[in-house]
Amino acid sequence: MNETIRDRLRGVVVGAAVGDALGMPLEFGSAAPVERLIRTMRPGRLPAGSFTDDTEMALALAESLLHDFDLNPDDLAQRFSAWYRSNPPDVGIHTANVLQRISSGMPWQQAVEEVQKANPHNAGNGSLMRCYPVAVACWQDLQRLVHQSRLQSQVTHPHPDCLDACVFVNVMIYHLVHGNSPQQAYQHALDQVALSESFRNTLLLAPHRKRDELRNTGWVRHTLESAVWGLLNTSSFEDALVQVINLGADTDTTGAVTGALAGAAYGLSSIPVDWKNALRGEYPIKSGKIWRLEDFIGLADQLMAKYQIAQ
């Protein structure tokens, strides 16, 4: 494998976890003044450098991807359910409603149908935040990437915007890993992902938004809008992350999504050493194991070898 591609794929996994950890202490806060942007790992509801449910659910997805040849939604649903039953400190409302039903024995298809039917317009970012392991595993197979990106979302978040956002981000990652610039990867995703007209317009406008126009809520459109804005208006991993985590509101999720994209664009080697060294966290269903930088690198290597075609 080309070492540049390896560095970028590792950058996706580590970058997402770093973005999650950077955003963690700022979640639900107000946007920071532009003259006082936060640039360091800080403690919040968890110690400095800790990742949250965004990364924990991505780890469950990664484990499921590695378990079977192709992603098995039944296996994925059970892994998410096991994670939910471990009483993690942070679970999104929609995700919790689905996983509570699955944990009580309901098939995942029925669980998501019930929850979505009760609130049909609900399109949260809970599947977008975790989708990137699919892009790492499918880095040579765009068709499989699209299918599995949608499938992993359907297990908890079946709204069309959620499905399309996951595909959009992972298609961008695919093109970034293969050497396209952020602008080129963004344009490829716009050309290749079938979006509703209103969602497409949101993404067309995203790079041109002013900072104070970005709401950065838990709505999947807002998260993707902020991540695209951050990636396309900066020229380094560090600056992309600093810009988005200082937007306030759902900062850990936007940090995770932007970290995956920026990691694909600039690689593991571009992530500040202090940020990488501070990364830590416990995956609840594997109690006692503290995940650090080397664990995320190892996971990236396993994922990238999943469907690797000899070159």
BELMO-V590576 format. One line per field, one symbol per residue. ss: DSSP state (@ for helix, = for strand, . for the rest). phi: phi as a letter, one per 40 degrees, with the letter a starting at -180 (. if undefined). A space follows every 50 residues. Layout:
BEGIN
ss: ???
phi: ???
END
This chain:
BEGIN
ss: ..@@@@@@@@@@@@@@@@@@@@@@.........@@@.............= ..@@@@@@@@@@@@@@@.....@@@@@@@@@@@@@.......@@@@@@@@ @@@....@@@@@@@@@@@.....=...@@@.@@@@@@....@@@@@@@@@ @@@@.....@@@@@@@@@@@@@@@@@@....@@@@@@@@@@@....@@@@ @@@@@@....@@@.....=@@@@@@@@@@@@@....@@@@@@@@@..... @@@@@@@@@@@@@@@@.@@@..@@@@@@.===.@@@...==.@@@@@@@@ @@@@.......
phi: .dcccdcccccccccccccdcccdcbdgccccdccbccbbcbcacbcdgc cbddccccccccccdccbcbdbccccccccccccccfccabcccdccccc cccchcdcccccccccccacccbccccccbccdccccbcbbcccdccccc cccdcbbcddcccccccdcccdddccdcgccdcccccccccbbcbcdccd cdcccdcbccdccccfcccdccccdcccdcccbbbaddcccccccccggc cccccccccccccccbgdcccddccccccaibcdcbdhcccbdccccccd cccccdbccdb
END
